[in-house]
Amino acid sequence: MPCEMQQRRWEHRYCTMWKSLVAAVALVAAIGSVHAASAVNKDAETRTLVVTEGGSKTDLALAGGETVEFCQNGCFVTLPNGDLEALTGSETVEISGGVARIK
Amino acid sequence: MLFRLLRLILILTLVVSAPPSFDAVAQGLGQAPAGLVADQQKILQSLTTKTDNFEKQIQQDAEDDGSLVDIRLQLEELSHQSLNSALAFRTRLGEINSRLEQLGAAPAAGQPPEPDIVSGERQALVSEKAEINSVIAVAQTLSIRISGLIDKIGNMRSELFRNLLTKRYVLSDALSPQVFSDARDEFGNFYKAVSSWLSFAFKFKFQAILAATFVALGLALVLLVGGRRLFGRVFEADPTNEDPSYLSRLSVAFWSTLLPTLAVGAFLGSTIFFFNYYNVLRGDIGLFLNALAAVIGVVFCVNRLTNAALSPRLPNWRLIPVETGPARWLVRLTTAMAVVIGFNYFLSIVNDKMGSPLSLTIARSFGATIIVGVILILMAMLRPFKARDGSWRPWPAWLRYTSLALGLFTIVAALLGYIGLGLFVSSQVVVTGTVLITAYIGFLSARAIGEEGAFANTSVGRWLSANSSYEDTALDQLGLVVSVAINVMIVLVFLPLILLMWGFQPGDIEAWAYKLATGINIGSVTISVTGILSGIVVFVIGYFLTRWFQGWLDGSVMARGKVDTGVRNSIRLAVGYAGVALAALVGISAAGIDLSSLALVAGALSLGIGFGLQNVVSNFVSGLILLAERPFKVGDWIVAGDVSGTVKKISVRATEIETFQRQSVILPNSNLINNAVGNWTHRNKLGRVDIKVGVAYGSDVKQVHAILLEIARSHPLVLKNPEPFVLFSNFGTAALEFEIRVFLADVMNGNIAQNDIRFAVLERFSGEHIEIPSTPRAVVEIHKPKAWPTDDDKIEADFAEQEQVKAEAEAEKRRLAKSRKTKKPDPD
């Protein structure tokens, strides 16, 4: 039913509001969302990840409880236990008890 | 029945919570996809080979910018593939790790040894993991190598570019008479190639050529005629229109550029397509024809665009307000420039294909550069505007001097032998200039749309006003939004375009945009555009949801549930505040602002806020209490201090009360909480009205009492219970005072009841001869003496004037009488 045909005033108003809302959602969907991988250190002590991104290796030191965003276009990570893993850039690396898990 | 159900639940719980059988898992794990490692190794091997090939190719094509860009793109794809092949191990690695965890660490020395099967499995898993790690390491090395190559390509390209700009040619060699003979040879070759192709085409493919040309022509005609039919109204400038609006000028310019260009493009494109289709073209001729088509298309487009924007024939329809003569010259000059650049491009293709000597290339570029420089200088010298006194005015200084400087620069660079630099600058001037002018016209149109009332006159605005309930002001605001959006869009479209023209890579621009979107770190705070935008969007969505929920609750649920208006209002407001607060919180966290850090700031500021915003906060809290406690609701008649009236609105800081004189009084909520508030209509609208009546001493008080009581009882608005009551209240100084006390069902009708009762009392008393004494007042008669004339002279002058008028009237009368006497009687 078009908004003009809504009988009650508030219905009419909210009908047009819904239209605007749908437009806004479409806009957001059009903008799209970009993500980076993030690493969370749930331990108290500092953990280190070795990140290979764009041709260079860097040490990513995570203090206890810290969350860091890294690796926007895919990278390789050496986890604290020596495992080497590839990330696409949308994962979350969670370190707890010295063991890293990729979610 | 119940027991069966319970049993079922118990069994289900047992099954779900049963620990998984270790053996089964071990067996599952044991069957590792043996091919996985080998597969990925093979893939990586092939990727490495490809990378080797590309590395060689880079060395070979070190001079060719286009092929370097191509290689770079392919290398990026390879890097992506190597990452993907490493990703393939993720699940397997996860399985191995969790299994190793289940197995536990190997027993240390001194502990009892574990079964062989366990240690064997651990051994196998560890070795598989090592294998996988080594494969991933290969992928990593490959990706590092590819990144290195991409960087190298970037360096080589910037080196190439620098070489192009700084390389100096010796002009005396290039411009020697030798060039002319070279050019003649070249032209001869070109002529031979074309004529041999033409004779071949005419002999064997004549019909195909004819068919292709006609089909292409037909397509272009259909496009042009159809376009004219569809957009004829906006397509053609109306010469009779004295003052077309900017928007209509703009749309005419846009469509009259776009449609013919599209038609020509379609014609050229389809011609080449059909030629290809019928196999008319040979290798080099195809290239030449493509280049020629591109040049013709660009020159045509530039010509149409300048014609549309400057419209030398119709001054009213000009987008840029220059005079007619200069407009004509500008069109000619820009077209000439496009022709020169296009011709140069075409010749460069021919030179490339024919393998002509370097001197010819240099001479061609030299000529083109000099001509473009001269045209730039000519444009700068043009005086396009007319001052009020009729003298010609030049371009604004900055434009004139920039154009002059660019023209001189290209000419000087070419003369000094820096042909590459000169050509680069001149082509950049043309391309960037076109983009900038288009963007400028876009900005102008955005401004035109943003003007008051302009949007409503556009076709979209008209459509909106016809098809929706938007009013003029809303349309105007929409126009403003549209103009802002157009501005933003122009920046978003043209900035990257210009950057691309200047040799930046799409990847760089993407990376910048990405940085801007995901966040700029300042200390530990990350500011990101997308974060803030998404926060705002989330808040807006939350806000609208709240409003919708409010409306639904109020309009559908509570109205149908016959809930009291006051309660409805309270609930609506409370829901609104809660919803907006929730939306704000969610929005803030969606924007990426840590709420805990916000709490820290709030804690630090709370003392200051406590002092500074004491009143506001106290009013806010009072407002909440008012909503919860509801000592009065909207529509109540309250008395607060000096203010008495109906409550109109209870909002978060203050309450709006409308007095009976229709004055709105905004009362801070804390006043209503801290001070006594009288509410006439709190539980019910029952109320008492008192009417005082005095009778003279000597009246029959019993009779008076009876009369008053009867009057009170007989009034229709007066309640029977509580009974009306007449109080003999006082022996007053001048009268015996009575008071009629009546209760009304709705105290709002008090005035009506009072009026009626007073009238009735007076009537009955005069009927029964009962006196209502009034305090006598002294009657003072005041004799006002006549005001003494203040201006004697004026009166005298008036009098004299009157006398004179009288005398003149007398004289006139006499004269008339005399003339009548002297007149002879009319002849019979």
Chai-1 contact restraints between the chains, C-beta under 6 A:
chainA,res_idxA,chainB,res_idxB,connection_type,confidence,min_distance_angstrom,max_distance_angstrom,comment,restraint_id
A,W10,B,G551,contact,1.0,0.0,6.0,A-B,restraint_1
A,W10,B,G555,contact,1.0,0.0,6.0,A-B,restraint_2
A,Y14,B,W548,contact,1.0,0.0,6.0,A-B,restraint_3
A,Y14,B,G551,contact,1.0,0.0,6.0,A-B,restraint_4
A,M17,B,F544,contact,1.0,0.0,6.0,A-B,restraint_5
A,L21,B,F544,contact,1.0,0.0,6.0,A-B,restraint_6
A,V28,B,V537,contact,1.0,0.0,6.0,A-B,restraint_7
A,V34,B,A517,contact,1.0,0.0,6.0,A-B,restraint_8
A,V34,B,T518,contact,1.0,0.0,6.0,A-B,restraint_9
A,T52,B,Q140,contact,1.0,0.0,6.0,A-B,restraint_10
A,G54,B,S147,contact,1.0,0.0,6.0,A-B,restraint_11
A,G55,B,I144,contact,1.0,0.0,6.0,A-B,restraint_12
A,G55,B,S147,contact,1.0,0.0,6.0,A-B,restraint_13
A,G55,B,G148,contact,1.0,0.0,6.0,A-B,restraint_14
A,G74,B,L83,contact,1.0,0.0,6.0,A-B,restraint_15
A,F76,B,Q140,contact,1.0,0.0,6.0,A-B,restraint_16
A,L84,B,N133,contact,1.0,0.0,6.0,A-B,restraint_17
A,L84,B,I136,contact,1.0,0.0,6.0,A-B,restraint_18
A,L84,B,A137,contact,1.0,0.0,6.0,A-B,restraint_19
A,A86,B,L83,contact,1.0,0.0,6.0,A-B,restraint_20
A,A86,B,A86,contact,1.0,0.0,6.0,A-B,restraint_21
A,A86,B,L87,contact,1.0,0.0,6.0,A-B,restraint_22
